[in-house]
Amino acid sequence: MSNPFKNRTLPLNGPAADIAPVTPNDTQDLPDVALALYAETGGIIRFVSIKGAERTVEVADRAILPVGVTRVLQTGTTATGLHAFVL
């Protein structure tokens, strides 16, 4: 099978190269900066944006939050099944 991504530089506007599960943590950054977050079950997501700002957003089930994220905070996050879109 041919791989159209093999010799291509992926743009920040998509598509992501992979999706990784997120475990919210108040002190540790994500292993890779997320291009966006996906929530299987809606609720509150508290996170640190790539600009360093702490944000709180309420999302619905199966929501995609299209913002660069360095950390998802455990305290206050109620959404579950979180995944990071990564390069």
N, CA, C and O atoms as CSV, one atom per row, in Angstrom:
chain,resi,resn,atom,element,x,y,z
A,1,MET,N,N,0.858,-1.172,0.000
A,1,MET,CA,C,0.000,0.000,0.000
A,1,MET,C,C,0.905,1.236,0.000
A,1,MET,O,O,1.912,1.275,0.707
A,2,SER,N,N,0.547,2.223,-0.781
A,2,SER,CA,C,1.329,3.461,-0.795
A,2,SER,C,C,0.930,4.334,0.389
A,2,SER,O,O,-0.209,4.293,0.854
A,3,ASN,N,N,1.889,5.127,0.868
A,3,ASN,CA,C,1.666,5.997,2.011
A,3,ASN,C,C,1.793,7.445,1.548
A,3,ASN,O,O,2.907,7.909,1.305
A,4,PRO,N,N,0.684,8.170,1.421
A,4,PRO,CA,C,0.751,9.549,0.926
A,4,PRO,C,C,1.430,10.511,1.907
A,4,PRO,O,O,1.746,11.643,1.540
A,5,PHE,N,N,1.654,10.074,3.141
A,5,PHE,CA,C,2.285,10.934,4.144
A,5,PHE,C,C,3.803,10.754,4.208
A,5,PHE,O,O,4.488,11.526,4.878
A,6,LYS,N,N,4.332,9.743,3.517
A,6,LYS,CA,C,5.730,9.355,3.654
A,6,LYS,C,C,6.708,10.511,3.444
A,6,LYS,O,O,7.583,10.718,4.285
A,7,ASN,N,N,6.594,11.247,2.382
A,7,ASN,CA,C,7.540,12.318,2.069
A,7,ASN,C,C,6.906,13.694,2.160
A,7,ASN,O,O,7.337,14.629,1.486
A,8,ARG,N,N,5.897,13.814,2.983
A,8,ARG,CA,C,5.134,15.057,3.071
A,8,ARG,C,C,5.286,15.676,4.450
A,8,ARG,O,O,5.198,14.980,5.462
A,9,THR,N,N,5.513,16.983,4.491
A,9,THR,CA,C,5.500,17.697,5.756
A,9,THR,C,C,4.048,17.982,6.101
A,9,THR,O,O,3.327,18.613,5.329
A,10,LEU,N,N,3.626,17.506,7.275
A,10,LEU,CA,C,2.227,17.683,7.662
A,10,LEU,C,C,1.966,19.110,8.107
A,10,LEU,O,O,2.712,19.637,8.933
A,11,PRO,N,N,0.929,19.752,7.585
A,11,PRO,CA,C,0.586,21.110,8.015
A,11,PRO,C,C,-0.127,21.091,9.359
A,11,PRO,O,O,-0.719,20.080,9.735
A,12,LEU,N,N,-0.074,22.190,10.074
A,12,LEU,CA,C,-0.745,22.275,11.371
A,12,LEU,C,C,-2.260,22.241,11.252
A,12,LEU,O,O,-2.946,21.925,12.224
A,13,ASN,N,N,-2.794,22.562,10.076
A,13,ASN,CA,C,-4.246,22.582,9.924
A,13,ASN,C,C,-4.805,21.216,9.532
A,13,ASN,O,O,-5.976,21.110,9.169
A,14,GLY,N,N,-3.978,20.168,9.602
A,14,GLY,CA,C,-4.470,18.813,9.448
A,14,GLY,C,C,-4.031,18.155,8.167
A,14,GLY,O,O,-3.516,18.831,7.276
A,15,PRO,N,N,-4.211,16.903,8.051
A,15,PRO,CA,C,-4.707,16.019,9.108
A,15,PRO,C,C,-3.610,15.719,10.122
A,15,PRO,O,O,-2.424,15.866,9.830
A,16,ALA,N,N,-4.016,15.299,11.312
A,16,ALA,CA,C,-3.061,14.898,12.334
A,16,ALA,C,C,-2.404,13.596,11.903
A,16,ALA,O,O,-2.975,12.837,11.120
A,17,ALA,N,N,-1.206,13.335,12.414
A,17,ALA,CA,C,-0.503,12.102,12.093
A,17,ALA,C,C,-0.980,10.950,12.974
A,17,ALA,O,O,-0.872,9.784,12.595
A,18,ASP,N,N,-1.510,11.286,14.157
A,18,ASP,CA,C,-1.952,10.247,15.093
A,18,ASP,C,C,-2.890,10.874,16.117
A,18,ASP,O,O,-3.050,12.092,16.187
A,19,ILE,N,N,-3.494,10.009,16.896
A,19,ILE,CA,C,-4.345,10.429,18.005
A,19,ILE,C,C,-3.900,9.616,19.213
A,19,ILE,O,O,-3.732,8.401,19.118
A,20,ALA,N,N,-3.707,10.286,20.355
A,20,ALA,CA,C,-3.165,9.633,21.547
A,20,ALA,C,C,-4.078,9.878,22.741
A,20,ALA,O,O,-4.604,10.980,22.902
A,21,PRO,N,N,-4.272,8.861,23.583
A,21,PRO,CA,C,-5.097,9.054,24.774
A,21,PRO,C,C,-4.462,10.085,25.708
A,21,PRO,O,O,-3.239,10.194,25.795
A,22,VAL,N,N,-5.311,10.834,26.397
A,22,VAL,CA,C,-4.857,11.867,27.329
A,22,VAL,C,C,-5.282,11.496,28.745
A,22,VAL,O,O,-6.447,11.189,28.997
A,23,THR,N,N,-4.323,11.528,29.658
A,23,THR,CA,C,-4.614,11.397,31.085
A,23,THR,C,C,-4.407,12.783,31.694
A,23,THR,O,O,-3.272,13.253,31.773
A,24,PRO,N,N,-5.483,13.444,32.126
A,24,PRO,CA,C,-5.323,14.778,32.711
A,24,PRO,C,C,-4.357,14.755,33.893
A,24,PRO,O,O,-4.343,13.808,34.680
A,25,ASN,N,N,-3.545,15.819,34.006
A,25,ASN,CA,C,-2.531,15.911,35.046
A,25,ASN,C,C,-2.287,17.386,35.335
A,25,ASN,O,O,-2.088,18.180,34.416
A,26,ASP,N,N,-2.304,17.748,36.610
A,26,ASP,CA,C,-2.139,19.153,36.986
A,26,ASP,C,C,-0.699,19.649,36.902
A,26,ASP,O,O,-0.470,20.858,36.899
A,27,THR,N,N,0.284,18.736,36.833
A,27,THR,CA,C,1.679,19.164,36.886
A,27,THR,C,C,2.511,18.787,35.663
A,27,THR,O,O,3.597,19.335,35.475
A,28,GLN,N,N,2.032,17.867,34.831
A,28,GLN,CA,C,2.833,17.395,33.703
A,28,GLN,C,C,2.188,17.765,32.367
A,28,GLN,O,O,0.983,17.611,32.169
A,29,ASP,N,N,3.033,18.258,31.457
A,29,ASP,CA,C,2.567,18.544,30.096
A,29,ASP,C,C,2.307,17.248,29.338
A,29,ASP,O,O,2.784,16.182,29.727
A,30,LEU,N,N,1.551,17.351,28.262
A,30,LEU,CA,C,1.352,16.216,27.371
A,30,LEU,C,C,2.696,15.841,26.745
A,30,LEU,O,O,3.559,16.706,26.596
A,31,PRO,N,N,2.895,14.567,26.375
A,31,PRO,CA,C,4.151,14.180,25.729
A,31,PRO,C,C,4.397,14.944,24.426
A,31,PRO,O,O,5.540,15.262,24.099
A,32,ASP,N,N,3.333,15.236,23.686
A,32,ASP,CA,C,3.394,16.026,22.458
A,32,ASP,C,C,2.302,17.080,22.519
A,32,ASP,O,O,1.201,16.808,22.998
A,33,VAL,N,N,2.597,18.272,22.041
A,33,VAL,CA,C,1.581,19.322,21.993
A,33,VAL,C,C,0.428,18.844,21.114
A,33,VAL,O,O,0.645,18.344,20.010
A,34,ALA,N,N,-0.786,18.999,21.607
A,34,ALA,CA,C,-1.976,18.590,20.851
A,34,ALA,C,C,-2.382,19.685,19.881
A,34,ALA,O,O,-2.407,20.865,20.231
A,35,LEU,N,N,-2.701,19.281,18.655
A,35,LEU,CA,C,-3.260,20.214,17.674
A,35,LEU,C,C,-4.716,20.506,18.000
A,35,LEU,O,O,-5.231,21.587,17.714
A,36,ALA,N,N,-5.377,19.501,18.615
A,36,ALA,CA,C,-6.781,19.580,19.011
A,36,ALA,C,C,-7.033,18.467,20.016
A,36,ALA,O,O,-6.231,17.543,20.150
A,37,LEU,N,N,-8.157,18.565,20.721
A,37,LEU,CA,C,-8.578,17.516,21.651
A,37,LEU,C,C,-9.901,16.938,21.196
A,37,LEU,O,O,-10.726,17.626,20.595
A,38,TYR,N,N,-10.089,15.674,21.488
A,38,TYR,CA,C,-11.348,14.984,21.221
A,38,TYR,C,C,-11.864,14.433,22.541
A,38,TYR,O,O,-11.095,13.844,23.300
A,39,ALA,N,N,-13.157,14.613,22.835
A,39,ALA,CA,C,-13.777,14.083,24.046
A,39,ALA,C,C,-14.860,13.091,23.661
A,39,ALA,O,O,-15.790,13.443,22.935
A,40,GLU,N,N,-14.754,11.855,24.136
A,40,GLU,CA,C,-15.791,10.862,23.880
A,40,GLU,C,C,-17.068,11.226,24.637
A,40,GLU,O,O,-18.165,11.180,24.080
A,41,THR,N,N,-16.913,11.586,25.910
A,41,THR,CA,C,-18.058,11.967,26.741
A,41,THR,C,C,-17.880,13.413,27.175
A,41,THR,O,O,-16.843,13.776,27.731
A,42,GLY,N,N,-18.868,14.221,26.928
A,42,GLY,CA,C,-18.782,15.651,27.194
A,42,GLY,C,C,-18.683,16.007,28.662
A,42,GLY,O,O,-18.884,15.176,29.547
A,43,GLY,N,N,-18.370,17.255,28.888
A,43,GLY,CA,C,-18.215,17.814,30.226
A,43,GLY,C,C,-17.286,19.008,30.130
A,43,GLY,O,O,-17.184,19.657,29.089
A,44,ILE,N,N,-16.615,19.282,31.223
A,44,ILE,CA,C,-15.670,20.397,31.296
A,44,ILE,C,C,-14.269,19.889,30.965
A,44,ILE,O,O,-13.856,18.827,31.433
A,45,ILE,N,N,-13.543,20.662,30.150
A,45,ILE,CA,C,-12.118,20.405,29.933
A,45,ILE,C,C,-11.372,21.648,30.384
A,45,ILE,O,O,-11.597,22.746,29.876
A,46,ARG,N,N,-10.473,21.455,31.353
A,46,ARG,CA,C,-9.575,22.532,31.786
A,46,ARG,C,C,-8.208,22.224,31.207
A,46,ARG,O,O,-7.702,21.112,31.351
A,47,PHE,N,N,-7.612,23.208,30.554
A,47,PHE,CA,C,-6.350,22.956,29.863
A,47,PHE,C,C,-5.480,24.204,29.837
A,47,PHE,O,O,-5.927,25.304,30.161
A,48,VAL,N,N,-4.219,24.004,29.440
A,48,VAL,CA,C,-3.284,25.098,29.218
A,48,VAL,C,C,-3.064,25.168,27.712
A,48,VAL,O,O,-2.653,24.191,27.086
A,49,SER,N,N,-3.345,26.340,27.140
A,49,SER,CA,C,-3.193,26.527,25.692
A,49,SER,C,C,-1.721,26.699,25.335
A,49,SER,O,O,-0.879,26.870,26.216
A,50,ILE,N,N,-1.416,26.653,24.044
A,50,ILE,CA,C,-0.040,26.847,23.611
A,50,ILE,C,C,0.468,28.258,23.911
A,50,ILE,O,O,1.673,28.504,23.853
A,51,LYS,N,N,-0.425,29.172,24.226
A,51,LYS,CA,C,-0.020,30.522,24.643
A,51,LYS,C,C,0.241,30.596,26.142
A,51,LYS,O,O,0.629,31.644,26.659
A,52,GLY,N,N,0.023,29.459,26.853
A,52,GLY,CA,C,0.282,29.424,28.291
A,52,GLY,C,C,-0.895,29.838,29.152
A,52,GLY,O,O,-0.747,29.969,30.367
A,53,ALA,N,N,-2.053,30.045,28.560
A,53,ALA,CA,C,-3.236,30.468,29.307
A,53,ALA,C,C,-4.049,29.255,29.776
A,53,ALA,O,O,-4.253,28.306,29.018
A,54,GLU,N,N,-4.505,29.295,31.018
A,54,GLU,CA,C,-5.413,28.257,31.514
A,54,GLU,C,C,-6.817,28.591,31.038
A,54,GLU,O,O,-7.287,29.718,31.197
A,55,ARG,N,N,-7.479,27.607,30.456
A,55,ARG,CA,C,-8.818,27.793,29.908
A,55,ARG,C,C,-9.746,26.712,30.421
A,55,ARG,O,O,-9.312,25.608,30.750
A,56,THR,N,N,-11.025,27.037,30.486
A,56,THR,CA,C,-12.069,26.090,30.871
A,56,THR,C,C,-13.151,26.150,29.809
A,56,THR,O,O,-13.714,27.208,29.530
A,57,VAL,N,N,-13.436,24.974,29.212
A,57,VAL,CA,C,-14.414,24.905,28.131
A,57,VAL,C,C,-15.338,23.722,28.385
A,57,VAL,O,O,-14.886,22.641,28.765
A,58,GLU,N,N,-16.631,23.931,28.175
A,58,GLU,CA,C,-17.580,22.828,28.262
A,58,GLU,C,C,-17.836,22.303,26.855
A,58,GLU,O,O,-18.113,23.067,25.931
A,59,VAL,N,N,-17.738,20.967,26.711
A,59,VAL,CA,C,-17.926,20.346,25.397
A,59,VAL,C,C,-19.011,19.276,25.479
A,59,VAL,O,O,-19.301,18.742,26.550
A,60,ALA,N,N,-19.594,18.981,24.341
A,60,ALA,CA,C,-20.620,17.937,24.233
A,60,ALA,C,C,-19.943,16.584,23.989
A,60,ALA,O,O,-18.727,16.518,23.805
A,61,ASP,N,N,-20.723,15.524,23.988
A,61,ASP,CA,C,-20.220,14.199,23.633
A,61,ASP,C,C,-19.652,14.236,22.219
A,61,ASP,O,O,-20.192,14.905,21.338
A,62,ARG,N,N,-18.560,13.510,22.014
A,62,ARG,CA,C,-17.910,13.370,20.707
A,62,ARG,C,C,-17.488,14.723,20.117
A,62,ARG,O,O,-17.598,14.945,18.911
A,63,ALA,N,N,-17.012,15.611,20.974
A,63,ALA,CA,C,-16.615,16.958,20.530
A,63,ALA,C,C,-15.139,17.022,20.182
A,63,ALA,O,O,-14.309,16.338,20.781
A,64,ILE,N,N,-14.833,17.852,19.208
A,64,ILE,CA,C,-13.450,18.174,18.877
A,64,ILE,C,C,-13.229,19.636,19.252
A,64,ILE,O,O,-13.966,20.524,18.824
A,65,LEU,N,N,-12.199,19.861,20.060
A,65,LEU,CA,C,-11.843,21.208,20.503
A,65,LEU,C,C,-10.591,21.621,19.721
A,65,LEU,O,O,-9.492,21.173,20.047
A,66,PRO,N,N,-10.740,22.472,18.687
A,66,PRO,CA,C,-9.632,22.785,17.783
A,66,PRO,C,C,-8.719,23.893,18.311
A,66,PRO,O,O,-8.725,25.015,17.805
A,67,VAL,N,N,-7.935,23.557,19.338
A,67,VAL,CA,C,-7.012,24.530,19.921
A,67,VAL,C,C,-5.739,23.794,20.340
A,67,VAL,O,O,-5.796,22.650,20.790
A,68,GLY,N,N,-4.586,24.462,20.188
A,68,GLY,CA,C,-3.322,23.873,20.612
A,68,GLY,C,C,-3.269,23.771,22.126
A,68,GLY,O,O,-3.551,24.743,22.827
A,69,VAL,N,N,-2.909,22.594,22.635
A,69,VAL,CA,C,-2.935,22.332,24.074
A,69,VAL,C,C,-1.614,21.704,24.518
A,69,VAL,O,O,-1.120,20.769,23.888
A,70,THR,N,N,-1.046,22.229,25.612
A,70,THR,CA,C,0.176,21.649,26.170
A,70,THR,C,C,-0.104,20.764,27.376
A,70,THR,O,O,0.658,19.837,27.654
A,71,ARG,N,N,-1.205,21.043,28.103
A,71,ARG,CA,C,-1.531,20.269,29.313
A,71,ARG,C,C,-3.043,20.243,29.494
A,71,ARG,O,O,-3.720,21.251,29.290
A,72,VAL,N,N,-3.566,19.082,29.877
A,72,VAL,CA,C,-4.968,18.975,30.278
A,72,VAL,C,C,-4.961,18.798,31.792
A,72,VAL,O,O,-4.367,17.858,32.318
A,73,LEU,N,N,-5.623,19.706,32.475
A,73,LEU,CA,C,-5.619,19.708,33.939
A,73,LEU,C,C,-6.607,18.696,34.502
A,73,LEU,O,O,-7.731,18.569,34.016
A,74,GLN,N,N,-6.172,17.980,35.530
A,74,GLN,CA,C,-7.040,17.002,36.172
A,74,GLN,C,C,-8.122,17.692,36.993
A,74,GLN,O,O,-9.293,17.317,36.939
A,75,THR,N,N,-7.713,18.703,37.753
A,75,THR,CA,C,-8.648,19.414,38.619
A,75,THR,C,C,-9.663,20.171,37.773
A,75,THR,O,O,-9.299,21.055,36.998
A,76,GLY,N,N,-10.912,19.828,37.923
A,76,GLY,CA,C,-11.984,20.513,37.215
A,76,GLY,C,C,-12.377,19.889,35.894
A,76,GLY,O,O,-13.424,20.238,35.349
A,77,THR,N,N,-11.572,18.968,35.350
A,77,THR,CA,C,-11.926,18.311,34.095
A,77,THR,C,C,-12.888,17.168,34.372
A,77,THR,O,O,-12.578,16.251,35.133
A,78,THR,N,N,-14.057,17.232,33.747
A,78,THR,CA,C,-15.065,16.177,33.927
A,78,THR,C,C,-15.326,15.399,32.652
A,78,THR,O,O,-15.884,14.303,32.705
A,79,ALA,N,N,-14.934,15.943,31.506
A,79,ALA,CA,C,-15.083,15.218,30.234
A,79,ALA,C,C,-14.168,13.993,30.282
A,79,ALA,O,O,-13.096,14.039,30.885
A,80,THR,N,N,-14.595,12.897,29.643
A,80,THR,CA,C,-13.802,11.672,29.670
A,80,THR,C,C,-13.554,11.151,28.258
A,80,THR,O,O,-14.142,11.618,27.283
A,81,GLY,N,N,-12.665,10.171,28.188
A,81,GLY,CA,C,-12.309,9.630,26.886
A,81,GLY,C,C,-11.593,10.665,26.051
A,81,GLY,O,O,-11.892,10.828,24.868
A,82,LEU,N,N,-10.645,11.370,26.658
A,82,LEU,CA,C,-9.945,12.443,25.965
A,82,LEU,C,C,-8.799,11.895,25.124
A,82,LEU,O,O,-8.098,10.967,25.527
A,83,HIS,N,N,-8.625,12.486,23.952
A,83,HIS,CA,C,-7.559,12.106,23.031
A,83,HIS,C,C,-6.968,13.371,22.427
A,83,HIS,O,O,-7.678,14.347,22.181
A,84,ALA,N,N,-5.653,13.343,22.191
A,84,ALA,CA,C,-4.957,14.470,21.579
A,84,ALA,C,C,-4.668,14.156,20.117
A,84,ALA,O,O,-4.184,13.070,19.799
A,85,PHE,N,N,-4.957,15.089,19.236
A,85,PHE,CA,C,-4.548,15.002,17.835
A,85,PHE,C,C,-3.104,15.499,17.793
A,85,PHE,O,O,-2.836,16.624,18.217
A,86,VAL,N,N,-2.169,14.691,17.294
A,86,VAL,CA,C,-0.761,15.049,17.313
A,86,VAL,C,C,-0.127,14.850,15.942
A,86,VAL,O,O,-0.649,14.120,15.100
A,87,LEU,N,N,1.018,15.519,15.733
A,87,LEU,CA,C,1.782,15.335,14.495
A,87,LEU,C,C,2.702,14.161,14.637
A,87,LEU,O,O,3.436,13.836,13.703
